[in-house]
């Protein structure tokens, strides 16, 4: 096989963006042969493409080798399980599932390890975060002591939520900013720093919008080695910002807007200086330096290419879907902590969160104003962080 035949299910904003990239020939060895949309309208088909309104019919059509799942969050699990059981390669948009229990069910369906199962965590291709990971893993920063990530540039209008009936509801979306906008940030967080052992969350629900899910979040993570971290996000704060600060033994690393890295480097590790300096108010000498980064990375196209190359050439995956459970667990734990007003120990019991979410979904009386989306000049690409 020298070409992977791909079926895309879900032709909303993200599905259409992936389709455009593939049709433009940006992914070598990947060709779209099937499109599936059950609630909207499909783009005009090109020669060699087939249309479906039933995803199971597409999965069993024999016309695809792989599927790209871009549907609303809850269906990621059921579609992914059926596709894996049928023997397809699977690439699923973030998050891989809404809650940890569904993640476990989806991952358990990946029994044939010859089939490639990946997640669309495109921010892992960003050269800035790859550099940060290299600085951490190589020991250049020394032991990490404290992390603060404020990512509040996910601003969304009330119109954004109103134009999508599934958005901003427990039943439709399964969460708010943590489940829709921040899976990438939470994935990067665990990719860089590992999973914490304790989570304390403080979420506010519908603070800025007419929604029932969280749109303002502050979370505290604790590690057994004493490292602490804070994670702050919102879809209702403007102007927002995206700043990651890492305090480590050898200095402070600051990443702004995912594009610039600044390192205030200690000449001597801070703990060593603390215990050896013979002066009461001394500070370790430090140097300011900007760390160059070549480019922003291939983003969605690079993940699509990596997925295709993994199928055709055995290339190592950049974002295995099995790792997607970690960002989901962090999001779940932050919400569960808020609901229980308690610290959550990780790994968390998946059923605890699933039971509460199911109750909120089934017993919700929330009614939001719905509007029909108007033609807009908004650039969807501007929403990527």
C-alpha positions in Angstrom: 0.0 0.0 0.0 1.4 3.4 -1.0 -1.7 5.5 -0.4 -3.9 5.5 2.7 -7.6 5.9 1.9 -9.2 8.1 4.5 -12.7 8.7 5.6 -13.6 11.9 7.5 -16.6 11.9 9.8 -17.8 15.3 11.0 -17.5 18.2 8.6 -17.7 21.1 11.0 -15.0 23.7 11.2 -12.2 21.3 12.1 -13.2 18.5 9.7 -13.4 21.0 6.8 -10.0 22.4 7.7 -8.4 18.9 7.6 -10.2 18.1 4.3 -8.8 21.3 2.7 -5.3 20.4 3.8 -5.5 16.9 2.4 -7.2 17.9 -0.8 -4.4 20.5 -1.3 -1.9 17.7 -1.3 -0.2 18.8 1.9 -0.1 15.2 3.3 1.9 12.8 1.2 0.4 9.4 0.8 -3.1 10.4 2.2 -6.2 10.6 0.0 -9.8 11.3 1.1 -12.2 8.7 -0.4 -15.2 9.1 1.9 -17.0 11.9 3.8 -19.7 11.5 6.4 -21.9 14.1 7.9 -25.2 13.3 9.6 -26.5 16.7 10.6 -24.9 19.3 8.3 -24.1 19.6 4.6 -21.1 18.1 2.9 -18.7 20.1 0.8 -18.9 19.4 -2.9 -17.4 16.0 -3.6 -14.4 15.5 -5.8 -13.8 12.6 -8.1 -13.2 9.4 -6.2 -15.0 10.6 -3.0 -18.2 9.0 -1.7 -20.7 10.6 0.7 -22.3 9.0 3.7 -24.8 10.0 6.4 -24.3 6.9 8.4 -20.8 6.5 9.9 -21.1 2.8 10.4 -21.9 2.4 6.7 -18.8 4.3 5.9 -16.7 2.2 8.4 -17.9 -1.0 6.8 -17.8 0.2 3.2 -14.5 -1.2 2.2 -13.6 2.1 0.7 -11.3 3.4 3.6 -8.2 2.2 5.4 -8.4 4.8 8.1 -10.9 7.2 9.7 -10.5 10.8 11.0 -13.1 11.5 13.7 -14.1 15.2 14.0 -17.5 14.8 15.5 -18.9 16.2 18.8 -17.0 14.8 21.8 -19.3 12.0 23.1 -19.3 10.2 19.8 -15.5 9.9 19.7 -15.8 6.8 21.9 -18.5 4.9 20.0 -17.2 5.7 16.5 -13.6 5.0 17.5 -14.5 1.6 19.1 -16.4 0.5 16.0 -13.6 1.6 13.7 -10.9 -0.2 15.7 -13.0 -3.4 15.9 -13.5 -3.2 12.1 -9.7 -3.1 11.6 -9.3 0.5 10.6 -6.5 2.9 11.5 -7.9 5.7 13.6 -7.0 9.3 14.2 -9.3 11.1 16.6 -9.7 14.8 17.3 -9.2 16.1 20.8 -10.3 15.1 23.3 -10.2 11.4 22.6 -13.3 11.0 24.9 -15.3 13.2 27.3 -14.4 11.3 30.5 -11.8 8.9 31.7 -14.1 5.8 31.8 -14.9 6.3 28.1 -11.2 6.8 27.4 -10.5 3.4 29.0 -13.2 1.8 26.9 -11.9 3.3 23.7 -8.3 2.4 24.5 -9.3 -1.2 25.4 -10.7 -1.6 21.8 -7.3 -1.1 20.3 -6.4 -4.8 20.5 -4.6 -5.0 17.1 -1.4 -3.0 17.7 -0.6 -3.2 13.9 -3.4 -0.7 13.5 -2.3 2.9 14.1 -4.3 4.8 16.7 -3.5 8.4 17.1 -4.8 11.7 18.5 -4.8 15.2 17.0 -2.5 16.8 19.6 -1.0 19.1 17.0 0.6 21.4 19.6 3.2 18.7 20.2 4.7 19.7 16.9 5.2 23.3 18.0 8.9 24.0 17.9 8.7 26.1 21.0 7.2 23.4 23.2 9.5 20.8 21.7 12.4 23.0 22.8 10.9 23.4 26.3 10.6 19.7 26.6 14.2 19.2 25.5 15.4 21.8 28.1 13.5 19.9 30.8 14.4 16.4 29.8 18.1 17.2 29.2 18.4 18.7 32.7 19.3 22.2 31.4 16.7 23.7 33.8 17.5 21.5 36.7 14.7 20.1 38.8 11.4 22.0 38.3 10.1 23.6 41.5 7.0 25.5 40.4 4.9 25.9 37.3 2.3 28.6 36.4 0.4 28.5 33.1 -2.1 31.2 32.4 -3.9 30.6 29.1 -6.8 33.0 28.9 -6.6 33.9 25.2 -9.4 31.4 24.4 -11.9 34.2 24.3 -15.3 33.2 22.9 -18.4 35.3 22.4 -21.9 34.3 23.6 -22.8 34.1 19.9 -20.2 31.3 19.5 -22.0 29.2 22.0 -25.5 30.1 20.7 -24.8 29.0 17.1 -24.0 25.5 18.2 -26.8 23.6 20.0 -24.3 21.1 21.5 -21.9 23.7 22.7 -21.9 24.8 26.3 -24.0 21.9 27.6 -23.2 18.8 29.7 -25.2 16.6 27.4 -23.8 18.0 24.1 -20.2 18.9 24.9 -19.5 17.3 28.2 -17.7 20.4 29.5 -16.6 23.8 28.6 -13.2 25.4 28.3 -11.4 22.3 29.8 -13.1 20.0 27.3 -13.1 22.1 24.2 -10.3 24.7 24.1 -7.8 23.3 26.6 -7.2 19.7 25.8 -4.1 20.8 23.9 -2.8 22.8 26.8 -3.5 20.0 29.3 -1.8 17.5 27.0 1.2 19.7 26.7 1.2 20.1 30.5 1.4 16.4 31.2 3.8 15.9 28.3 6.2 18.4 29.8 5.8 17.8 33.5 4.2 14.5 33.9 1.0 13.8 35.8 0.5 15.3 39.3 -0.6 13.2 42.2 -3.2 15.6 43.5 -5.6 18.1 41.9 -7.6 20.9 43.4 -10.0 22.7 41.1 -11.9 25.9 41.3 -14.4 26.2 38.3 -17.0 28.8 37.6 -19.9 27.8 35.4 -21.6 30.2 33.0 -19.8 33.1 34.6 -19.3 35.0 31.3 -21.8 33.3 28.9 -25.3 31.8 28.8 -24.0 28.2 29.2 -24.1 25.6 32.0 -20.5 24.4 31.8 -17.2 25.9 33.0 -15.9 29.1 31.3 -13.5 30.1 34.1 -11.0 27.8 35.8 -8.2 27.9 38.3 -6.5 24.7 39.3 -3.7 23.7 41.6 -1.6 20.6 40.9 0.7 18.9 43.5 3.5 16.4 43.0 4.9 14.1 45.6 8.4 15.7 45.2 7.0 19.0 46.4 6.6 20.6 43.0 3.4 22.7 42.7 1.6 24.1 39.6 -1.2 26.4 38.8 -3.3 26.3 35.7 -5.6 29.2 34.8 -7.9 29.4 31.8 -11.1 31.1 30.6 -13.2 31.8 27.5 -14.5 35.1 28.9 -11.4 37.2 29.5 -10.2 39.8 27.1 -7.5 40.8 26.5 -6.3 37.4 27.5 -2.8 36.0 27.4 -0.8 32.8 27.1 2.2 32.7 29.5 3.9 29.6 30.8 6.4 30.2 33.6 8.7 27.4 34.9 10.7 28.0 38.1 13.6 25.5 38.3 16.9 25.1 40.1 18.9 26.7 37.3 16.6 29.6 36.6 13.2 30.8 35.3 11.9 29.9 31.9 9.1 32.0 30.4 7.1 31.1 27.3 4.9 33.8 25.9 2.1 33.1 23.3 3.7 29.8 22.4 6.2 31.7 20.3 9.0 33.1 22.5 11.2 31.6 25.1 13.1 33.7 27.6 15.5 32.1 30.2 16.7 33.9 33.2 19.5 31.5 34.0 21.1 31.1 37.4 24.9 30.9 37.4 24.6 28.6 40.4 21.6 26.4 41.2 19.3 28.2 43.6 19.2 25.5 46.3 23.0 25.1 46.3 23.4 28.9 46.5 20.8 29.1 49.3 22.8 26.6 51.5 26.3 27.8 50.7 26.1 31.6 50.5 27.6 33.5 53.5 25.3 36.6 53.1 21.8 37.2 54.4 20.3 38.9 51.4 22.4 37.7 48.5 20.8 36.4 45.3 22.4 34.1 42.8 23.8 35.8 39.7 21.6 35.4 36.8 21.8 36.0 33.0 18.9 37.0 30.7 18.8 35.1 27.4 16.3 34.6 24.6 16.3 31.0 23.2 15.9 30.9 19.5 13.3 28.7 17.9 13.4 27.9 14.2 9.7 27.6 13.3 6.2 27.0 14.7 6.0 23.4 13.5 3.7 21.6 11.1 0.7 21.6 13.5 -2.3 19.7 12.1 -0.6 18.8 8.8 2.4 17.3 10.6 0.1 15.1 12.7 -1.7 14.0 9.6 1.6 13.2 7.9 2.9 11.4 10.9 -0.2 9.3 11.1 0.1 8.5 7.4 3.8 7.7 7.6 3.2 5.5 10.7 0.8 3.4 8.6 2.9 3.3 5.4 6.4 3.3 6.8 6.2 2.4 10.5 7.2 5.9 11.7 6.9 6.5 15.4 3.7 8.3 16.4 4.0 11.9 17.8 0.7 11.6 19.7 -0.5 8.1 20.5 -4.2 8.1 21.3 -3.5 6.1 24.5 -1.8 9.2 25.9 -5.0 11.2 25.4 -6.5 9.8 28.6 -4.1 11.9 30.6 -5.4 15.3 29.5 -9.0 14.0 29.9 -8.2 12.8 33.5 -6.7 16.2 34.4 -9.9 18.0 33.1 -12.1 15.6 34.9 -10.3 15.9 38.1 -10.5 19.7 38.1 -14.2 19.6 37.6 -14.7 16.7 40.1 -12.7 18.6 42.7 -14.9 21.7 42.2 -18.1 19.6 42.5 -16.9 17.8 45.6 -15.1 20.8 47.1 -12.1 18.5 47.8 -8.7 17.5 46.6 -8.7 14.7 44.1 -6.0 12.0 44.3 -4.7 10.7 41.0 -5.2 8.3 39.4 -8.9 9.1 40.0 -11.7 6.6 40.0 -13.2 6.9 36.6 -16.7 5.9 37.8 -16.9 8.8 40.3 -16.8 11.4 37.5 -18.8 9.4 35.0 -21.7 9.1 37.5 -21.9 12.8 38.3 -21.6 13.8 34.6 -24.3 11.4 33.6 -26.6 12.8 36.3 -25.9 16.4 35.1 -26.5 15.5 31.5 -29.7 13.6 32.1 -31.3 15.9 34.6 -30.3 19.3 33.2 -33.1 21.8 32.8 -30.8 24.4 31.2 -32.2 26.1 28.1 -30.0 28.3 26.0 -30.9 30.8 23.4 -30.1 29.4 19.9 -29.4 31.5 16.9 -28.7 30.6 13.3 -25.1 31.3 12.3 -24.7 34.1 9.8 -22.2 34.3 7.1 -19.0 35.6 8.8 -15.6 36.8 7.8 -14.2 35.5 11.0 -11.0 33.5 10.5 -11.4 30.1 12.2 -7.6 29.7 12.1 -7.3 32.6 14.6 -8.9 30.4 17.3 -6.0 28.0 17.3 -3.7 28.4 20.4 
